[in-house]
Structure formats: structure tokens, C-alpha cells
Amino acid sequence: MRGLLITAEDNLVSIASFDYETSAQLDVEAHIETEGQILVEGRMLSDIVKSLPNAPVTIELTDSRVIVTCQNSTFTLATMPVEEYPALPTMPEVAGTIDGSTFAEAISQVTAAASKDDTLPILTAVKIEIEGDKITFLATDRYRLSMKEITWTPHDPQISTSVLVKSRTLTEVARSLGGGGEIEFRLATAEDDAELVGFSSGGRRTTSLLVDGEYPKIRSLFPEESNIYATVDTSLLMEAVKRVALVAERNTSLLMMFSDNEVSLSAGQGDDASATESVPVEMEGEDITVAFNPSYLSEGLNVIGGQYTRFAFTTAPKPALLTGKQELEGPQNEDYRYLVMPIRIPN
């Protein structure tokens, strides 16, 4: 539905949206003179509210028109029949709670590898595996994989389940609820009619239908051991990749030569534009030359979550595993792993 359902009662204004797949509801305190309910065009109202100054807003219903007033600004909108709006889905029961900032960071990291291609709907989802007090998020678009582990507080310490939730839904939830303290994570039970997942925090609530299908078994693709390691300052490498990638044409690779405690980056060739740059690294093992899609590499570095990034290689044709480190000589952060497929290097 393109409308927003606004309900005024009990000194609260409730704003709800629903597209038959995802629902969202926000409650805010308000001074209410007359209780009631209206349905208005959502995008128009959203654009209006974003443009208003930080000042009290008055909403008034006159006949079939809604008048929105803020200081010297007045907008008049048409209403739609409230009875045409579908009933919002019932929120599932609370399964446990997650720290909002922890959840938001996890979602930003794992969704970096989720597919944006709606022709492969199963890959636009994030798999959420729950075992006791541990939640593991998994995502892939076939060219890179990501895995993030966090702890939470389940109501049932023995809980063991998994669900598939659309990546963009989780991103919206993290954006809207991530800064509000603890998030209630809600899961449908066997007795519920719909396969739903829900999130709530404060006066905000969201539900989403689960994605149906068999998710690829990507856990086994993360290597248990590697024999070549390179640790590099994350921000230095990100800036170098950004500059060198300026000359990389669409679907061309960024070459990385790890040797003599530095990584040399290059892109472009022949009479066309080209670029090279080097960044110091700490090497363990043999020299190695690999090539990556610069966008996939940049997106992984951007969410790696450490001052340093450690690359772990087995051989050049095999995927590279990226993990974050806060200190050069310290341990890597194993709770987040980003695996990126290399591109074949032309002869």
C-alpha cells in the first residue's frame, strides 16, 4: 500500500505502513484534541515532513482533506478511504533481545555481500542462524561471502533455529532501530498463521515475511587454514584502492602484488589510462599476485571493522579471506569474516 495509516488516540499518534510483505509502525506522544484515523499518501507526507523545521506540527482533518501546519508552512493533502487499508500483521512473540548498536554493526557488515539482483531472490536474503546465545548472520551474492557472529539474550537458552530475511529489510531495521538501545527480536511460533520475523524497540515495530527457499551452504567455503598472510592498514589500503580504481573500466580487475612487505596495486593498461600505487604490509609466507573486482574489495574493507585488515590466502585462484585487527600484532577479529573471489589474471 502506498498510504500511511495515522491513528490518534490515548495521547499517542501511531503511523503505520504495510506493503503485504513488510509492515512498520511508529508511536509518538502527541497532544490530541480529537481522536481519529486517516489514510494519506505516504511519499508525499514523508517529503513534506522532511522539509519542515524542527518545530511542533499540527495535523487537522477537514472534510476529506488533511491540513499539515508547521510555523508558517501549510500543506493540504487528500485522504483515502481508511476501510481499504489492510489489517497489519500481528507481531510475533519476543524470542530475545539484542543490543541495538551491535545489531546495526552486524547488519552493515554482513549485507555487504548480499545480492542486489532480485532475479535471484534467495541471495537477496540474509540467513540468520540461532544457537543458544549466539546468532550468526550469513550472506552471499556468489562472488563474495560474509559471516558475522554476535551474542544476544534469548528467552529460551536452548533455542535452535534459522530464518531467511531480506537484506534490505534488515538494513532498514538497523537504520531505524539500531540507535535506540535494546531491540526485541521476534520469531513466529509453529502455531502462528504467517511465517514472520519481527523487531521492536521503544515505539517502533517492524514485521517482515520470511524468504522461502534453501539457502546455499556457504559455511564450508570459509577456509580453515591458509599459508599466506598479509596485514595492511585498512584506511591506507581503502584510499589506495579508491584512487587506482578510478582508471579501472567496468568489469575490469584491480591487480594486487604482495611482495617484499608491500602490496603494489595497478589497474588499466595499454594506451588507455592506468594507475599504480603501493602500500606497506606485514607479510607471512610466499609472495602472491591476485586480482579482485575493486568494488567488492572496497565494500569489504569499508565494513571490516578494524584499523588493520588481514588477508589470508591459500593459492592465487582461491578466494581470499579478510578479517579485521585492531592492532598490528594483535589477534584478528574472528567474529566477522569476508571472503572475496579473485578474478582470473590474463596472461
Buried (B, 14 or more C-beta within 10 A) or exposed (E): BEBBBBBBEEEEBBBBBBEEEBBBBBBEEBEBEEEEEBBBBBEBBEEBEEEBEEEEBEBEBEEEEBEBBBEEEEBEBEBBEBEEBEEBBBBBBBBBBBBBBBBBBBBBBBBBBBBEEEEEBBBBBBBBBBEEEEBBBBBBBEBBBBBBBBEBEBEEEEBEEEBBBBBBBBBBBBEBBBEBEBBBBBBBEEEEEEBBBBBBBBBBBBBBBBBEEEBBEBEEBBBEEBEBBBBBBBEBBBBBBEEBBEBBEEEBBBBBBBBEEBBBBBBBEEEEEEBBBBBBBBBEEEEBBBBBBBEBBBBBBEBBBBBBBBBBBBEBEBBBBBBBBEEEEEEBBEBBBBBBBBBEEEE
